């Protein structure tokens, strides 16, 4: 499935809200050439919490232009997602 996603001949971007933890596949996505963007001041409801930023990211991706600098995610080390997951508070079930 990932290989198919990486081979798509269309614009791709991984977007998440700054109030959420990055996905553990983020380093793999970045290594596959998928740009990573962060919507400031937003969680899972990015389109409602910061519609201007979300729209700017999607518009730049669809027009195949650069994601605006203020929304670009710097590259993470390969083990960063594991470190973030380990540091996150554990939920009691």
For each residue, the residues with C-beta under 8 A, 3 or more apart:
1: 4 5
2: 5 6 28 32
3: 6 7
4: 1 7 8
5: 1 2 8 12 32 34
6: 2 3 32 33 34
7: 3 4
8: 4 5 12
9:
10:
11: 61 62 64
12: 5 8 34 35 61
13: 34 35 36 37 57 58 61 67
14: 23 26 29 34 35 36 37
15: 37 38 39 46 54 57 58
16: 20 22 23 37 38 39 46
17: 20 38 39 42 43 44 45 46 49 50
18: 38 39 40 41 42
19: 41 42 43
20: 16 17 43 44
21: 84 85 88
22: 16 26 36 73 76 80 81 84
23: 14 16 26 29 81
24: 81 82 85
25: 28 29 81
26: 14 22 23 29 30 36 73 76 80 81
27: 30 31 76 77 78 79 80 81
28: 2 25 31 32
29: 14 23 25 26 32 34 36
30: 26 27 33 34 35 36 73 75 76
31: 27 28 78
32: 2 5 6 28 29
33: 6 30
34: 5 6 12 13 14 29 30
35: 12 13 14 30 61 67 72
36: 13 14 22 26 29 30 72 73
37: 13 14 15 16 57 61 67 71 72 73
38: 15 16 17 18 71 72 73
39: 15 16 17 18 42 46 49 50 53 54 57 71
40: 18 50 53 70 71
41: 18 19 49 50 53
42: 17 18 19 39 45 46 49 50 53 54
43: 17 19 20 46 49
44: 17 20
45: 17 42 48 49
46: 15 16 17 39 42 43 49 50 53 54
47: 51 54
48: 45 51
49: 17 39 41 42 43 45 46
50: 17 39 40 41 42 46 53 54
51: 47 48 54 55
52: 55 56
53: 39 40 41 42 46 50 56 57 71
54: 15 39 42 46 47 50 51 57 58
55: 51 52 58 59
56: 52 53 59 60 68 71
57: 13 15 37 39 53 54 60 61 67 68 71
58: 13 15 54 55 61 62
59: 55 56 62 63
60: 56 57 63 65 66 67 68
61: 11 12 13 35 37 57 58 64 67
62: 11 58 59
63: 59 60
64: 11 61
65: 60
66: 60 69
67: 13 35 37 57 60 61 71 72
68: 56 57 60 71 72
69: 66 72
70: 40
71: 37 38 39 40 53 56 57 67 68
72: 35 36 37 38 67 68 69
73: 22 26 30 36 37 38 76
74:
75: 30
76: 22 26 27 30 73 80 81
77: 27 80
78: 27 31
79: 27 82 83
80: 22 26 27 76 77 83 84
81: 22 23 24 25 26 27 76 84 85
82: 24 79 85 86
83: 79 80 86 87
84: 21 22 80 81 87 88
85: 21 24 81 82 88
86: 82 83
87: 83 84
88: 21 84 85
89:
90:
91:
92:
93:
